Amino acid sequence: MRKIWAMVGAASLFLPAAAGDGATAAALRDRALTDPTAWNVLESLSYEVGPRPVGTPAYERARDWAVAKFKELGFTDIKIEPFAKPSWKRGAESAEIVGPHAQKLTVVGLGGSIPTPKAGIEAEIVVLNSLDTLLAAGPDAYRGKIVVIDQPMVRAEDGAGYGAAVRARYAASDAAKRGAVAYLVRSIATGTGRAPHTGHTTYAADAPKIPCAALGAPDADLLVYLAAKGPVRIRLKLASAEQPKTTAWTISGEIRGSGRADEVVVIGGHIDSWDAGLGAIDDAAGVAITAAAAKLIGDLPNHPSRTIRVVMWGSEETGGSSEAYLKAHQAELPKIVATSESDLGADRAIRIKLPKGGATVPALAPLADLLAPLRVLVSREPAEDAGADVEDLVKAGVPAFAFEQDASRYFDYHHSADDTPAIVDRAQLDQNVAAWTTLLYLLADSDADLRIKSAK
Ligand SMILES: [Zn+2]
């Protein structure tokens, strides 16, 4: 894949320059394809800070890293915005089959799970092939059992399989309502790797809380096989601690506009991550792509008219930063001209969705020709989902844009120990930066009011 993108990069260097503003955007696009910033930022956050869930010492290091990185890259108006939220910390975890087929299983507790008693929970399992099977069962169907859901996730270029599968990660209470003592879910993942994939979960108020964890995909296969032969017992041990009130931070920096500087394009990624891997594709990549794109524009001798603000949102994985950001920026809302978050990994951008009516805005007219060499389409569909951390801004009326990325292999690694820079294809990362830089420059150097266009 790297070779393909190297070709795209080389080809675009020989493109005829577009007219007017398009010429600067084209030059920025081509510079982005060979600029090392995004890769350096991604490696630096992944390796120097490491896994960084809210409430951990590494998360505090991430805040300091963010401030230092913004300074190093030439950003100004650097801000740290604290907000309070609960946090959850993982302890020691294990699971094993007991009895005639005794062996260890790979599991990872779901974020928010209660711990098991110290000695663990030992019980017989019941394996169900889907969440719907669980939901169709009667109130006492699984009394005293450990419910295991073996529902595969569908691989899709746009990542659509995730939405369909992830409901099963939130179903511990549905098992508890049917008498279960613990809940195990096949990792919400597309790969066959044994590393289990964690993620956030929540409990319903009207059910007893039971411990819950994700199984590595091959471990789910193993349980399906054995359970078909006869009763299987498992011993599950999960330790964790909860803090009802922790301080989280959203950090931002700006490339100040040269004209309408009070008008702001708000973009970014999230600084928190799960603890299993290094948080490279989720979401050092989003931080790196958006920071590198803005930095390239910031390096121009003349900044575009509007301000570009890069935000490293403080708590995407367990929620909170979207609401906190809206609350802190309510007064500024009329001046936020557009927003988007990069949070679907580091693989290539395939399509850009603009705010409703955006394709007819004259300032964005060169976009299709500028993105074509990167093999990025301008979608006819308007953006709806522009990232979890900008959800509340978008609900409040801020126009959203969204780069769709090739998510075919994203869920092989997402939230697992394999989320490291080793799985990042640098050429595809750079292609994202090139696409973002192109659009950002056109948006920031225009006076287009996308809000009017996006009104219903
Ligand atoms: Zn993410």
Boltz pocket constraint, residues with backbone or C-beta under 6 A from the ligand:
constraints:
  - pocket:
      binder: B
      contacts: [[A, 270], [A, 281], [A, 282], [A, 283], [A, 316], [A, 343]]
      max_distance: 6.0
